[in-house]
Every structure is written in C-alpha cells, then in structure tokens.
Amino acid sequence: MVLGLSLSAPIGPINAAQLDKGLRGGFLPAWVVGLGAISADIIYMLLVYLGMIHLLDAPFVKAFLWLFGFFVLVYTGIESIMHSGKITAAETRGSGISLSKSFVSGFLMSLFNPLSILFWLGIYGSILAKAVNEYPMQQLLIYSGAIVLGILLWDMTMAAASSMFRKFLTQRVLKAISVLSGLSLVGFGFYFGIQAARLLFFH
C-alpha cells in the first residue's frame, strides 16, 4: 500500500489534472480522473505478469510513448487554460463536467506516461521477479491489490482535498489555480517532448 501511495504522491500530470477537475466540478470528476489512471496502471501490471513488459523497453516504443504523452498533456493543459475563464456556477456544482471525458483523460495520461512504465517495469517488475520464487500466486495477487489500494487511497485524498478547497475559494482564485494546473500540464508535456526528441534524434 505504501508503494502505491508513493507512486501516486509525487506531483505529476495526474495530480495536476485531478486538482483542476476537483476545483471545477468537485469530488466525483476528480476521482474519475484517478480511476482512469488506475485502469492504465492495471494494464501495465497485467503486462508485467504476462512477461510482455520488455516490449515497452524498445527505444522506438519509448519514443512513441513520450511523444504521445507530450500531445495528450499539452492538449489537456491548453484546454484547462482556455476554459479557466469559463468556470461557471454549474461547473462548480459539478454538473458541467463530463465524467467519461475525465476518465478518458486520466486513462490516456497514465497510459502514455513513460514514468508510469518505468515504475511498473523497474520497481514492480523487480519485486515480482523476486517474489515469484518465494511466494505463492495468491500472495502476489494480494501484494498487487495492496499497491492498487494505495493508489486508490491517494486518488480519493486528492479528489476530496481539491473539492473541499473549492468551497472556500472565490471564482477568481479558482480560475488562477485552473491556469496554474494547465501550465503545469503543459510543462510536463514539454518535458515528455524533450525526452522524445532525445530518443529520436540524439540517441
């Protein structure tokens, strides 16, 4: 569980997106972003189990993921900045936010985040390789479930915190935070873009 919490806690694109959605629409949209991200994490977890994760280590695949992550994050960040001036009363009550769009954005951000892949490949993969020789499969499933539970707990905490904060903030402050969240996503996007360029042109 602590491993799951430590994976989720560093401020990254998912946390920035959750903050933005939570301030705009409250607990549910922010939590659904986290659920989308967890769905992608579970896919990588299954790939590790099936021994297919090494395919994601190929430089071409890594470059593609960095590049796609760049587009997803920059698009989401710009959208957040552009809509920051349009935070409506309906949105702050949670009725203006599409839950399916929130889920998809969280899912894509996590799916095309090579930092997530590095976690599952490096940390989880090495834990699994060691544990598979020492523990039965049921225990491995319990460990994996505990990691997912840790991620879920963090997502609920982030969603609850952002939705509580918005009740005490003025519309102007909400807009400012929305712009900062958007800039943060664009910043992460450009970091991903630089990594893609390095792999493609300077590797």
RAZI-V261818 format. One record per residue. N is the residue number from 1. RES is the residue in three letters. PSI is psi as a letter, one per 20 degrees, with the letter a starting at -180 (NA if undefined). OMEGA is omega in whole degrees, 0 to 359 (NA if undefined). NEAR is the number of other C-alpha atoms within 8 Angstrom. Layout:
n=N res=RES psi=PSI omega=OMEGA near=NEAR
n=N res=RES psi=PSI omega=OMEGA near=NEAR
//
This chain:
n=1 res=MET psi=g omega=179 near=10
n=2 res=VAL psi=h omega=178 near=7
n=3 res=LEU psi=g omega=178 near=8
n=4 res=GLY psi=g omega=178 near=13
n=5 res=LEU psi=g omega=182 near=13
n=6 res=SER psi=h omega=175 near=8
n=7 res=LEU psi=h omega=187 near=9
n=8 res=SER psi=h omega=190 near=11
n=9 res=ALA psi=h omega=181 near=7
n=10 res=PRO psi=p omega=182 near=6
n=11 res=ILE psi=o omega=180 near=8
n=12 res=GLY psi=a omega=183 near=7
n=13 res=PRO psi=h omega=182 near=11
n=14 res=ILE psi=g omega=180 near=13
n=15 res=ASN psi=g omega=179 near=10
n=16 res=ALA psi=g omega=180 near=13
n=17 res=ALA psi=h omega=178 near=14
n=18 res=GLN psi=g omega=179 near=16
n=19 res=LEU psi=g omega=181 near=13
n=20 res=ASP psi=g omega=182 near=14
n=21 res=LYS psi=h omega=180 near=14
n=22 res=GLY psi=g omega=180 near=18
n=23 res=LEU psi=h omega=180 near=14
n=24 res=ARG psi=g omega=191 near=13
n=25 res=GLY psi=i omega=178 near=17
n=26 res=GLY psi=a omega=189 near=18
n=27 res=PHE psi=g omega=190 near=11
n=28 res=LEU psi=g omega=180 near=11
n=29 res=PRO psi=h omega=180 near=16
n=30 res=ALA psi=g omega=181 near=19
n=31 res=TRP psi=h omega=181 near=14
n=32 res=VAL psi=h omega=174 near=12
n=33 res=VAL psi=g omega=179 near=18
n=34 res=GLY psi=h omega=178 near=14
n=35 res=LEU psi=h omega=176 near=13
n=36 res=GLY psi=g omega=180 near=16
n=37 res=ALA psi=g omega=179 near=16
n=38 res=ILE psi=h omega=179 near=13
n=39 res=SER psi=g omega=178 near=9
n=40 res=ALA psi=h omega=178 near=12
n=41 res=ASP psi=g omega=180 near=11
n=42 res=ILE psi=h omega=177 near=9
n=43 res=ILE psi=g omega=179 near=8
n=44 res=TYR psi=h omega=177 near=11
n=45 res=MET psi=g omega=178 near=10
n=46 res=LEU psi=h omega=178 near=8
n=47 res=LEU psi=h omega=177 near=10
n=48 res=VAL psi=g omega=179 near=13
n=49 res=TYR psi=g omega=184 near=7
n=50 res=LEU psi=i omega=178 near=7
n=51 res=GLY psi=j omega=183 near=7
n=52 res=MET psi=i omega=187 near=9
n=53 res=ILE psi=h omega=182 near=11
n=54 res=HIS psi=h omega=177 near=8
n=55 res=LEU psi=h omega=181 near=7
n=56 res=LEU psi=i omega=181 near=9
n=57 res=ASP psi=i omega=179 near=8
n=58 res=ALA psi=p omega=183 near=8
n=59 res=PRO psi=h omega=181 near=7
n=60 res=PHE psi=g omega=181 near=8
n=61 res=VAL psi=g omega=179 near=10
n=62 res=LYS psi=g omega=180 near=13
n=63 res=ALA psi=g omega=179 near=13
n=64 res=PHE psi=g omega=181 near=9
n=65 res=LEU psi=g omega=177 near=12
n=66 res=TRP psi=g omega=184 near=15
n=67 res=LEU psi=g omega=180 near=11
n=68 res=PHE psi=g omega=176 near=9
n=69 res=GLY psi=g omega=177 near=16
n=70 res=PHE psi=g omega=181 near=14
n=71 res=PHE psi=g omega=181 near=9
n=72 res=VAL psi=g omega=184 near=11
n=73 res=LEU psi=g omega=181 near=14
n=74 res=VAL psi=g omega=179 near=14
n=75 res=TYR psi=g omega=181 near=9
n=76 res=THR psi=g omega=180 near=12
n=77 res=GLY psi=g omega=180 near=14
n=78 res=ILE psi=g omega=178 near=11
n=79 res=GLU psi=g omega=180 near=9
n=80 res=SER psi=g omega=180 near=13
n=81 res=ILE psi=g omega=182 near=13
n=82 res=MET psi=h omega=182 near=7
n=83 res=HIS psi=j omega=182 near=8
n=84 res=SER psi=h omega=179 near=11
n=85 res=GLY psi=i omega=184 near=7
n=86 res=LYS psi=k omega=177 near=5
n=87 res=ILE psi=o omega=187 near=12
n=88 res=THR psi=r omega=177 near=7
n=89 res=ALA psi=h omega=179 near=6
n=90 res=ALA psi=g omega=180 near=8
n=91 res=GLU psi=g omega=182 near=12
n=92 res=THR psi=i omega=172 near=14
n=93 res=ARG psi=i omega=176 near=9
n=94 res=GLY psi=i omega=185 near=12
n=95 res=SER psi=i omega=182 near=8
n=96 res=GLY psi=j omega=185 near=10
n=97 res=ILE psi=p omega=178 near=11
n=98 res=SER psi=p omega=181 near=7
n=99 res=LEU psi=h omega=180 near=9
n=100 res=SER psi=h omega=178 near=6
n=101 res=LYS psi=h omega=178 near=7
n=102 res=SER psi=g omega=180 near=15
n=103 res=PHE psi=g omega=183 near=14
n=104 res=VAL psi=g omega=181 near=10
n=105 res=SER psi=g omega=177 near=11
n=106 res=GLY psi=g omega=180 near=16
n=107 res=PHE psi=g omega=182 near=15
n=108 res=LEU psi=h omega=180 near=13
n=109 res=MET psi=g omega=181 near=14
n=110 res=SER psi=h omega=182 near=14
n=111 res=LEU psi=h omega=183 near=10
n=112 res=PHE psi=k omega=176 near=10
n=113 res=ASN psi=o omega=182 near=11
n=114 res=PRO psi=h omega=178 near=10
n=115 res=LEU psi=h omega=174 near=6
n=116 res=SER psi=g omega=182 near=10
n=117 res=ILE psi=g omega=180 near=10
n=118 res=LEU psi=h omega=178 near=9
n=119 res=PHE psi=g omega=185 near=10
n=120 res=TRP psi=h omega=181 near=12
n=121 res=LEU psi=g omega=186 near=12
n=122 res=GLY psi=f omega=188 near=8
n=123 res=ILE psi=g omega=184 near=9
n=124 res=TYR psi=g omega=180 near=11
n=125 res=GLY psi=g omega=181 near=10
n=126 res=SER psi=h omega=177 near=9
n=127 res=ILE psi=g omega=181 near=8
n=128 res=LEU psi=g omega=181 near=9
n=129 res=ALA psi=h omega=180 near=8
n=130 res=LYS psi=g omega=187 near=8
n=131 res=ALA psi=h omega=185 near=9
n=132 res=VAL psi=h omega=179 near=10
n=133 res=ASN psi=i omega=187 near=6
n=134 res=GLU psi=h omega=187 near=6
n=135 res=TYR psi=q omega=176 near=8
n=136 res=PRO psi=r omega=184 near=7
n=137 res=MET psi=h omega=180 near=7
n=138 res=GLN psi=h omega=181 near=6
n=139 res=GLN psi=h omega=178 near=8
n=140 res=LEU psi=h omega=179 near=12
n=141 res=LEU psi=h omega=178 near=8
n=142 res=ILE psi=g omega=179 near=8
n=143 res=TYR psi=g omega=181 near=8
n=144 res=SER psi=g omega=178 near=8
n=145 res=GLY psi=h omega=179 near=8
n=146 res=ALA psi=h omega=177 near=10
n=147 res=ILE psi=g omega=180 near=13
n=148 res=VAL psi=h omega=179 near=12
n=149 res=LEU psi=g omega=177 near=10
n=150 res=GLY psi=g omega=179 near=13
n=151 res=ILE psi=g omega=179 near=14
n=152 res=LEU psi=g omega=180 near=11
n=153 res=LEU psi=g omega=180 near=9
n=154 res=TRP psi=g omega=180 near=11
n=155 res=ASP psi=g omega=179 near=12
n=156 res=MET psi=h omega=179 near=9
n=157 res=THR psi=g omega=180 near=8
n=158 res=MET psi=g omega=181 near=13
n=159 res=ALA psi=g omega=181 near=16
n=160 res=ALA psi=g omega=182 near=11
n=161 res=ALA psi=g omega=183 near=8
n=162 res=SER psi=h omega=180 near=15
n=163 res=SER psi=h omega=177 near=13
n=164 res=MET psi=g omega=181 near=9
n=165 res=PHE psi=h omega=187 near=9
n=166 res=ARG psi=h omega=180 near=14
n=167 res=LYS psi=h omega=183 near=6
n=168 res=PHE psi=i omega=185 near=6
n=169 res=LEU psi=q omega=177 near=8
n=170 res=THR psi=r omega=180 near=7
n=171 res=GLN psi=h omega=182 near=7
n=172 res=ARG psi=g omega=179 near=6
n=173 res=VAL psi=h omega=177 near=8
n=174 res=LEU psi=g omega=180 near=13
n=175 res=LYS psi=g omega=180 near=11
n=176 res=ALA psi=g omega=180 near=9
n=177 res=ILE psi=h omega=178 near=9
n=178 res=SER psi=g omega=178 near=13
n=179 res=VAL psi=g omega=180 near=11
n=180 res=LEU psi=g omega=177 near=9
n=181 res=SER psi=g omega=179 near=14
n=182 res=GLY psi=g omega=179 near=17
n=183 res=LEU psi=h omega=178 near=11
n=184 res=SER psi=g omega=178 near=11
n=185 res=LEU psi=g omega=178 near=15
n=186 res=VAL psi=g omega=178 near=14
n=187 res=GLY psi=g omega=177 near=9
n=188 res=PHE psi=h omega=179 near=13
n=189 res=GLY psi=g omega=180 near=14
n=190 res=PHE psi=h omega=175 near=10
n=191 res=TYR psi=g omega=177 near=9
n=192 res=PHE psi=g omega=180 near=12
n=193 res=GLY psi=g omega=179 near=12
n=194 res=ILE psi=g omega=179 near=8
n=195 res=GLN psi=h omega=178 near=10
n=196 res=ALA psi=g omega=180 near=14
n=197 res=ALA psi=g omega=178 near=10
n=198 res=ARG psi=g omega=181 near=9
n=199 res=LEU psi=g omega=185 near=12
n=200 res=LEU psi=h omega=189 near=9
n=201 res=PHE psi=i omega=185 near=6
n=202 res=PHE psi=j omega=183 near=6
n=203 res=HIS psi=NA omega=NA near=5
//
